[in-house]
Amino acid sequence: MRILISNDDGVFSPGIAALAKLATEFGEVRIVAPDFEQSSMGQAISPSRPLSYRRARIGPFEAFRVNGTPSDCVALGIHHWERVDVVLSGINQGLNVGNACWHSGTLAAAKQAALFGVRGIALSAPSIEESGDYDLMMPFARRVLTTLLTQKPMAQLHNVNFPLTPRGITWTKQSVRHYDGKIVPDKDPYDRLVYWFAALPIEGVEPGTDRWALGEDLVSITPLRLDLTDQQGLAEDSKRLKFD
């Protein structure tokens, strides 16, 4: 199995090295990741400028750094390495649940794989500053990858999130009840008005969602799809709303 690994934290993030080490248990590994942090870049690509593809030193792994977005990295990685079987993105320094999935560069790398017809799996966890290391989550990450890489699930795209101290694994749906983005005004050192776009905690999560699972110390696995069509809305509106 050929496993391409990327992220949005940058090619030298500790999370990508930890994921690459685990992935070697399942197949041949190559890393292609941004040469600087690209968090919250979403599905951005770089169509109007050339991209570099340079070797990087990351332990024993064959690795390349790209001066572009996570989606750029996956596109170049698939271009340079034929017959990629799966793209793993992460382990991200921070969770990607709920509406953060719309902005996540980590998830974007996995989605870019799916756009190319390759399976994509995004993996995220609390930052290394919070967790200290990945020792507690690695047995759970191994179980997740064993299931997703060897048992052929129906979905081609999965979003996986790990709590600090996992006690189990569960399938979940995406939490979309609330939007957690907020604009926070501030002042810079020159007393000029600036704005922070912040993500704040939300109360009242729905059982069975990714946010709920993490609150229960469960690893969350959410199958996703590229088709954003509201099938129920399409069926109802096409019958009820007529155009002149």
C-alpha positions in Angstrom: 0.0 0.0 0.0 1.3 3.5 -0.9 0.5 6.0 1.8 1.0 9.7 1.1 1.1 11.9 4.2 0.5 15.6 4.4 -0.8 18.3 6.8 -1.4 22.0 7.3 1.0 22.6 10.2 4.1 22.3 8.1 6.5 19.6 7.0 8.5 19.7 10.3 5.5 19.4 12.6 5.8 16.6 15.3 2.4 15.3 14.3 3.4 14.4 10.8 6.4 12.5 12.0 4.3 10.6 14.5 1.7 9.7 11.8 4.4 8.7 9.3 6.0 6.3 11.9 2.6 4.7 12.5 1.8 4.5 8.8 4.9 2.4 8.1 3.1 -0.5 9.8 0.6 -0.4 6.9 2.6 0.3 3.8 5.2 2.4 2.0 5.2 6.1 3.2 6.0 9.4 1.6 5.6 12.8 3.1 4.6 15.9 1.0 3.7 18.9 3.2 3.8 22.7 3.2 7.2 24.3 4.1 5.4 26.7 6.4 2.2 26.6 8.5 -1.0 26.7 6.4 -3.7 26.4 9.1 -7.3 27.3 8.2 -6.5 27.6 4.5 -9.4 25.4 3.6 -9.5 24.1 0.1 -7.3 26.8 -1.3 -5.0 26.0 -4.3 -2.3 28.1 -6.0 -3.3 28.3 -9.7 -1.5 31.6 -10.5 2.0 31.0 -9.3 4.6 28.2 -9.7 5.2 25.7 -6.8 8.5 24.2 -5.6 8.9 20.6 -4.7 12.0 20.1 -2.6 13.4 17.3 -0.5 13.2 17.6 3.2 14.9 15.7 6.1 12.4 14.0 8.4 14.0 11.1 10.1 14.0 8.0 7.8 11.1 9.1 5.7 11.2 10.2 2.0 9.8 13.7 2.4 9.2 16.8 0.2 8.3 20.3 1.1 6.1 22.6 -1.0 5.7 26.3 -0.9 1.9 26.0 -1.1 -1.3 24.9 0.5 -2.2 21.5 1.8 -4.3 20.9 -1.3 -1.3 21.9 -3.5 0.8 19.3 -1.6 -1.6 16.5 -2.2 -1.9 17.3 -5.8 1.9 17.4 -6.3 2.3 14.3 -4.2 -0.1 12.3 -6.3 1.5 13.7 -9.5 5.0 12.6 -8.5 4.1 9.2 -6.9 2.0 7.0 -9.1 -0.7 4.7 -7.7 -1.2 6.3 -4.3 -3.7 4.3 -2.4 -4.5 6.6 0.5 -3.7 10.1 1.7 -3.4 10.6 5.5 -3.4 14.2 6.7 -2.2 15.1 10.2 -1.8 14.5 13.0 -3.0 18.1 13.3 -2.0 20.4 16.2 -5.6 21.1 17.2 -9.0 19.6 16.7 -11.1 19.8 13.6 -14.7 19.2 14.5 -18.1 20.8 13.8 -18.0 23.8 11.5 -14.2 24.0 11.7 -14.3 21.3 8.9 -15.2 24.1 6.5 -11.9 26.0 7.2 -9.5 23.1 8.1 -6.4 22.8 5.9 -5.9 19.3 7.5 -9.3 18.1 6.2 -8.7 19.9 2.9 -5.7 17.7 2.2 -7.9 14.6 2.7 -10.7 16.1 0.6 -8.2 16.9 -2.2 -7.3 13.2 -2.3 -10.9 12.3 -2.6 -11.3 14.8 -5.5 -8.5 12.8 -7.3 -10.3 9.6 -6.6 -8.0 8.6 -3.8 -9.1 7.7 -0.2 -8.5 10.5 2.3 -8.3 10.4 6.1 -7.8 13.5 8.2 -6.5 13.0 11.8 -6.5 15.7 14.4 -5.7 16.0 18.2 -5.1 18.6 20.9 -1.9 20.4 20.3 1.4 18.8 21.5 1.6 21.5 24.2 -1.6 20.2 25.7 -1.0 16.5 25.2 2.7 16.4 25.9 3.2 13.5 23.5 1.2 11.0 21.4 1.8 7.9 23.5 -1.7 7.7 24.8 -3.4 8.1 21.5 -1.2 5.9 19.4 -2.9 2.6 20.3 -6.2 4.2 19.3 -4.7 5.7 16.1 -3.5 2.2 15.2 -7.0 0.7 15.7 -8.5 3.5 13.6 -6.1 3.0 10.7 -6.4 -0.8 11.0 -10.2 -0.5 10.5 -10.1 2.2 7.8 -7.2 0.8 5.8 -7.8 -2.9 5.9 -11.6 -3.3 6.2 -12.7 -1.2 3.1 -15.3 1.1 4.5 -17.9 2.5 2.1 -16.9 6.2 2.6 -13.9 7.5 0.8 -13.3 10.4 3.1 -13.0 10.3 6.9 -12.4 12.9 9.6 -10.9 11.5 12.8 -10.4 13.5 16.1 -8.6 12.3 19.2 -9.3 13.5 22.8 -6.4 14.0 25.2 -7.1 10.7 27.0 -9.1 8.4 24.8 -11.1 5.6 26.3 -12.8 4.3 23.2 -13.7 4.9 19.5 -17.1 5.8 18.0 -18.6 6.7 14.7 -20.1 10.2 14.7 -21.8 12.8 12.5 -20.6 16.3 12.1 -21.8 18.9 14.6 -23.4 21.7 12.7 -26.0 23.1 15.1 -23.9 26.2 15.8 -21.2 28.3 14.3 -18.3 28.9 16.6 -16.6 31.8 14.7 -16.6 35.2 16.3 -15.0 38.6 15.4 -13.1 40.0 18.3 -11.9 43.7 18.0 -8.5 44.6 19.4 -5.8 47.2 19.2 -2.3 46.8 17.8 0.8 48.4 19.5 0.1 51.6 17.5 -3.4 51.9 18.9 -4.9 51.0 15.5 -8.1 48.9 15.4 -7.5 45.3 14.3 -9.7 42.2 14.4 -9.2 38.6 15.5 -11.3 35.8 13.9 -11.7 33.5 16.9 -13.2 30.1 17.5 -15.0 29.9 20.8 -16.4 26.9 22.8 -20.1 26.1 22.2 -22.5 24.7 24.7 -25.2 22.1 24.2 -23.7 19.7 21.7 -25.8 17.0 20.2 -25.3 13.4 21.2 -23.7 11.3 18.4 -21.7 14.2 17.0 -17.9 14.7 16.9 -18.0 17.4 19.6 -20.1 15.2 21.8 -17.7 12.2 21.4 -14.6 14.3 22.4 -16.5 15.5 25.5 -16.9 11.8 26.3 -13.2 11.0 25.8 -14.0 9.0 22.7 -12.1 9.1 19.4 -14.5 10.5 16.8 -14.6 9.0 13.2 -16.9 11.0 10.9 -17.5 9.7 7.3 -17.8 12.7 4.9 -18.7 13.2 1.3 -17.8 15.7 -1.4 -21.4 16.2 -2.6 -22.8 19.1 -0.7 -26.3 18.7 -2.3 -29.2 18.9 0.2 -31.0 15.9 -1.1 -34.1 16.3 1.0 -34.3 20.0 0.2 -33.8 19.3 -3.5 -36.6 16.7 -3.5 -39.0 19.0 -1.6 -38.2 22.2 -3.4 -38.3 20.7 -6.9 -41.9 19.6 -6.2 -43.1 22.7 -4.4 -41.3 25.6 -6.1 -42.0 26.2 -9.8 -40.2 28.7 -12.0 -42.2 30.9 -14.5 
